[in-house]
């Protein structure tokens, strides 16, 4: 079988990403092991609406550069798909309270970089996470954590769930 050259592969990947999420952009090069697909706020909200996920903001806004807003601008496609997977698998009401806006901790797998979402605490979500996923101990800040079968990490930060999506959770 003839192998695809990097530019051809990148074109194919970009085309696939646009079929999956219109308005999405592929970031990185074909040679990178972990190139991610970034989506717009509008694409993310459309994906969330499709499965009944709600979102709220203490500031009533979606500006990525304002910490009291809840923004999904530059969210990873896999993160949005992971939220959809959680909604479908758990059957719980999901309300997102934190996205890619400024004001969260920094790091490679951060909110700003599109890997994390915060969810309102509900009994349903808490029971689902604790009864379905594997407890893996406390984070450096003391938050207890659970790992899903796909490797995503759910941290109980007291007043909300902080979820790191390394992948779409089996979408």
N, C-alpha and C positions, 0 to 999 in steps of 0.2 A: 504494500500500500504506500502510495506516495505521501510524504508528510507535507502539511501545510506550512508555508513560510509565515513568519511572524506577522507581516502586514496583512496577509490574507486571513490568518486566524483572528487578528484583532477586528477586522471587518465583520467576520462571521459572528464573533462574540458581541459586538456592538449591535448588529442586526437582531440577534436573539434577545438582548437586553431590551431593545425598543419594542419588541413584540410582547415581552412579559410586562414591561412597565413603560408605556408611552411617556415621553418627556424625561426619561432617565438618561444618565450619562455614564459611560464607562470611564473609570479613572485608573490610570496606570498603564503599563505596557504588557503585551502578551507574554513577555518573558518573566514577569513578576509572578511569584507564587500566590500572592494574596491580593490581586487586583479586585477592587470592589466596585459595585455599581451604585452610584449616588442618585437619589431621586429628589424631586421638588416637594415643597410643602403641599401643593395641590395634588400631586400624584399620591402622596402618603395619605392625605385625608380621604381621597377617593377610595383607596384600598381599605382603609379602616371602616369607612361607611358601608362598604360592600358586605362586611361581616358583622356590623352592629357594634363596633368599638367606638366609644365616645372619647373626647378629649376636653380638657378645661385648662384655664390659665388664671392665675391669681390676678394678673394684670389685664385680662380680657383681650389679649393680643397674640400675634404670632411672629413678632420681629426677633430674629435669631440673635441680634445684638443687645437685647434687653432681657435681663435675668428674670423678670416677673412674667415674661411671655412664655408660651409653649409653642416651640417651632419644630417643624420637621424638615426644614430646608437642609439639604445635604445629608439626609438620613440614608443609611445603607439600605438597599433593596432587601437584603436578607433580614435586616432588623424589622422592617415593615411586614415581611412575610412571616417572620417569627411571631409577631404579635397576632397575625391572623391564625397561625397554627395554635397558639395558646388559647385564643377565643374558641376555635372549633373543637379543640381537644377537651377543654375544661367545661365548656358550656356556661361559664361564668360571665357576668356583666364585667366589662373591662373599661376603665376610664384612665386615659393617659394624662398624667399631670406634668411630665417632664420629657423633653425631647433633645434637640440639638442646640438649644439656646445657651448662651454664655452663663456662667455662674456655677457650673458643676466642677467637680475635680478634673484635673487634666490627666493626660496619659494616652497611650496608643489606643486602648479600648475604652474610650471615653464617650460621654454624651456628645461633645463637640465634634468628634470624629465619626459620629453616626452609629456607634455600636450599642448604645444604651437607651432604654426607655424607663420612665418611672410610672408606676400604676398606683391608683388609690388602693388602700387596704380594704378588703372585704373578707368576710368569713369564707365565702365560696373560693376565692383565689387562694387564701391561706391554706385551707384544707386541701385543695388540689395540689399545690406545690409540696406541702409537707407529707402528703400521702402518696404522691406519685414519683417524686424525685428523691435523690440521695443526699442526705445531710453530709456536708463536707467540712463543717467546723466554722469558726468565726473568722471574719476578715480582720485586717489590722486595726480597723476602727471599732471592732466589737460586734459588727452586724453578723448574725447567723446566716449561713449560706446553704443552698441546695443546688445540685447540678442535675440537669435534665439528662435523659439518655443520649441526646445529641450533643451534649457538652455545654449548653448555655447555662449561665449562672444566675440564680435568683437570690438576692440579698434582702433580708428584712431590715429596713432602716428605721423601724419603729412606727413612723406615720405613713410609710409607703413602701412598695416593692421597687427595688432598683435591679433591673434585669440587663445583663450583658449578653448580647446576641453575637456569637461567633459564627452562626449559620442560621438557616431559616427554620430549624427545629423539625425537619422532616417534611417540609412542604412538598 
